Amino acid sequence: MSDLYYVQDSRSYLGNDILWWADKGGYTTNLSKAEVFTKERAVHLNQNRITDIPWPKEYIDERTRPAVDVQYTNIKEALKGKGIRLKKKKWKRPTMGKTRGNCPECGKITWDYNPYENARCSDHQKSYDIEWLNA
């Protein structure tokens, strides 16, 4: 059993990851960049600041898992030249309930709630209303 330790800064976390003292100063979640301390130095750090917690290196190394930080990934860069095309999400357009048709008088595009009737455009609607009232 070795007397090597990682030192955790327990004041905060990064997602589910523990922040360790980094090798060249600062903090890291990457154990390969974390500084390894002797037992005496790790205990000394804890005595000076109680939020610095020493963890046995063997114990932590047994519980590590590979992880990928999303901020360093780019799907376009990763798949460039690989011959893979991702299927894109088909966006469903919002509808207003109207259907497209043509004015029977002039052929202009019209929109109406009833798909079975030909709606007249604004130019011919008045003449149609007058004909309908006179009939």
C-alpha positions as a Markdown table, in Angstrom:
| # | Residue | x | y | z |
|---|---|---|---|---|
| 1 | Met | 0.0 | 0.0 | 0.0 |
| 2 | Ser | 1.5 | 3.3 | -1.1 |
| 3 | Asp | 1.5 | 6.6 | 0.8 |
| 4 | Leu | 0.5 | 8.7 | -2.2 |
| 5 | Tyr | -2.6 | 11.0 | -2.1 |
| 6 | Tyr | -4.7 | 13.2 | -4.3 |
| 7 | Val | -6.1 | 16.3 | -2.7 |
| 8 | Gln | -9.7 | 17.3 | -3.3 |
| 9 | Asp | -11.0 | 20.9 | -3.2 |
| 10 | Ser | -14.4 | 20.1 | -1.6 |
| 11 | Arg | -15.7 | 23.6 | -2.0 |
| 12 | Ser | -17.2 | 22.8 | -5.4 |
| 13 | Tyr | -17.8 | 20.2 | -8.0 |
| 14 | Leu | -17.9 | 20.2 | -11.8 |
| 15 | Gly | -21.1 | 18.3 | -12.7 |
| 16 | Asn | -20.6 | 15.0 | -10.9 |
| 17 | Asp | -16.8 | 15.3 | -11.0 |
| 18 | Ile | -14.5 | 16.0 | -8.1 |
| 19 | Leu | -12.1 | 18.9 | -8.4 |
| 20 | Trp | -8.5 | 17.9 | -7.6 |
| 21 | Trp | -5.4 | 20.0 | -7.0 |
| 22 | Ala | -3.7 | 20.3 | -10.4 |
| 23 | Asp | -0.1 | 19.5 | -11.0 |
| 24 | Lys | 0.9 | 23.0 | -12.1 |
| 25 | Gly | -1.5 | 24.9 | -9.9 |
| 26 | Gly | -5.2 | 25.4 | -10.0 |
| 27 | Tyr | -7.7 | 22.6 | -10.1 |
| 28 | Thr | -8.7 | 19.8 | -12.5 |
| 29 | Thr | -11.2 | 17.0 | -12.9 |
| 30 | Asn | -8.7 | 15.0 | -14.9 |
| 31 | Leu | -6.7 | 12.7 | -12.7 |
| 32 | Ser | -3.9 | 12.5 | -15.2 |
| 33 | Lys | -3.3 | 16.2 | -14.5 |
| 34 | Ala | -3.9 | 16.0 | -10.8 |
| 35 | Glu | -0.9 | 16.4 | -8.4 |
| 36 | Val | 0.1 | 13.5 | -6.3 |
| 37 | Phe | 1.1 | 14.3 | -2.8 |
| 38 | Thr | 2.9 | 12.4 | 0.0 |
| 39 | Lys | 0.9 | 11.6 | 3.1 |
| 40 | Glu | 2.7 | 14.3 | 5.1 |
| 41 | Arg | 2.1 | 17.0 | 2.5 |
| 42 | Ala | -1.6 | 16.0 | 2.0 |
| 43 | Val | -2.2 | 16.1 | 5.8 |
| 44 | His | -0.5 | 19.5 | 6.0 |
| 45 | Leu | -2.8 | 20.9 | 3.3 |
| 46 | Asn | -5.8 | 19.6 | 5.2 |
| 47 | Gln | -4.6 | 21.1 | 8.4 |
| 48 | Asn | -4.3 | 24.5 | 6.8 |
| 49 | Arg | -7.6 | 24.4 | 5.0 |
| 50 | Ile | -10.3 | 21.9 | 6.0 |
| 51 | Thr | -11.9 | 22.0 | 2.6 |
| 52 | Asp | -8.8 | 20.3 | 1.1 |
| 53 | Ile | -9.4 | 16.6 | 1.6 |
| 54 | Pro | -6.7 | 14.0 | 1.1 |
| 55 | Trp | -7.7 | 10.8 | -0.7 |
| 56 | Pro | -5.5 | 7.7 | -1.1 |
| 57 | Lys | -4.3 | 7.4 | -4.7 |
| 58 | Glu | -5.0 | 3.6 | -4.8 |
| 59 | Tyr | -8.6 | 4.1 | -3.6 |
| 60 | Ile | -9.4 | 6.8 | -6.2 |
| 61 | Asp | -7.6 | 5.1 | -9.1 |
| 62 | Glu | -9.8 | 2.0 | -8.6 |
| 63 | Arg | -12.9 | 4.2 | -8.9 |
| 64 | Thr | -12.1 | 6.3 | -12.0 |
| 65 | Arg | -14.0 | 6.1 | -15.3 |
| 66 | Pro | -13.2 | 7.5 | -18.7 |
| 67 | Ala | -15.3 | 10.6 | -19.4 |
| 68 | Val | -15.6 | 13.0 | -22.3 |
| 69 | Asp | -16.1 | 16.7 | -21.7 |
| 70 | Val | -18.7 | 18.0 | -24.1 |
| 71 | Gln | -17.2 | 21.4 | -24.5 |
| 72 | Tyr | -14.2 | 19.9 | -26.3 |
| 73 | Thr | -16.3 | 17.9 | -28.9 |
| 74 | Asn | -17.4 | 18.9 | -32.3 |
| 75 | Ile | -19.5 | 16.4 | -34.3 |
| 76 | Lys | -18.7 | 18.0 | -37.7 |
| 77 | Glu | -15.0 | 17.9 | -37.0 |
| 78 | Ala | -15.2 | 14.3 | -35.7 |
| 79 | Leu | -17.1 | 12.9 | -38.7 |
| 80 | Lys | -15.3 | 14.9 | -41.4 |
| 81 | Gly | -14.0 | 12.4 | -44.1 |
| 82 | Lys | -15.6 | 9.4 | -42.4 |
| 83 | Gly | -18.5 | 9.0 | -44.9 |
| 84 | Ile | -21.2 | 9.3 | -42.3 |
| 85 | Arg | -24.2 | 11.7 | -42.7 |
| 86 | Leu | -26.3 | 12.2 | -39.7 |
| 87 | Lys | -30.1 | 12.2 | -40.1 |
| 88 | Lys | -31.4 | 15.6 | -39.3 |
| 89 | Lys | -34.4 | 16.2 | -37.1 |
| 90 | Lys | -37.5 | 17.0 | -39.2 |
| 91 | Trp | -39.1 | 20.1 | -37.8 |
| 92 | Lys | -42.8 | 20.1 | -37.7 |
| 93 | Arg | -44.1 | 23.4 | -38.9 |
| 94 | Pro | -46.9 | 25.0 | -36.8 |
| 95 | Thr | -50.1 | 25.2 | -38.7 |
| 96 | Met | -52.9 | 27.7 | -38.5 |
| 97 | Gly | -55.6 | 25.3 | -39.7 |
| 98 | Lys | -56.0 | 27.0 | -43.1 |
| 99 | Thr | -55.4 | 25.3 | -46.5 |
| 100 | Arg | -54.1 | 26.7 | -49.7 |
| 101 | Gly | -56.3 | 27.2 | -52.7 |
| 102 | Asn | -56.8 | 29.5 | -55.7 |
| 103 | Cys | -59.3 | 32.2 | -56.4 |
| 104 | Pro | -61.7 | 30.8 | -59.1 |
| 105 | Glu | -61.9 | 34.3 | -60.8 |
| 106 | Cys | -58.2 | 35.2 | -61.2 |
| 107 | Gly | -56.1 | 32.3 | -59.9 |
| 108 | Lys | -54.4 | 34.1 | -57.0 |
| 109 | Ile | -53.4 | 32.0 | -54.0 |
| 110 | Thr | -55.8 | 32.1 | -51.2 |
| 111 | Trp | -56.0 | 30.6 | -47.7 |
| 112 | Asp | -59.2 | 29.3 | -46.1 |
| 113 | Tyr | -60.3 | 27.1 | -43.3 |
| 114 | Asn | -62.6 | 25.0 | -45.6 |
| 115 | Pro | -60.5 | 22.9 | -48.0 |
| 116 | Tyr | -63.6 | 21.9 | -50.0 |
| 117 | Glu | -64.5 | 25.4 | -51.1 |
| 118 | Asn | -62.6 | 27.8 | -53.4 |
| 119 | Ala | -62.0 | 31.0 | -51.4 |
| 120 | Arg | -62.0 | 34.2 | -53.5 |
| 121 | Cys | -59.2 | 36.7 | -53.3 |
| 122 | Ser | -59.8 | 40.1 | -51.7 |
| 123 | Asp | -60.3 | 41.6 | -55.2 |
| 124 | His | -63.2 | 39.4 | -56.1 |
| 125 | Gln | -64.7 | 38.7 | -52.7 |
| 126 | Lys | -66.9 | 41.9 | -52.8 |
| 127 | Ser | -68.4 | 41.1 | -56.2 |
| 128 | Tyr | -69.1 | 37.6 | -55.0 |
| 129 | Asp | -70.9 | 38.8 | -51.9 |
| 130 | Ile | -73.1 | 41.2 | -53.9 |
| 131 | Glu | -74.0 | 38.4 | -56.4 |
| 132 | Trp | -74.9 | 36.1 | -53.5 |
| 133 | Leu | -77.1 | 38.7 | -51.8 |
| 134 | Asn | -78.9 | 39.5 | -55.0 |
| 135 | Ala | -79.7 | 35.9 | -55.8 |
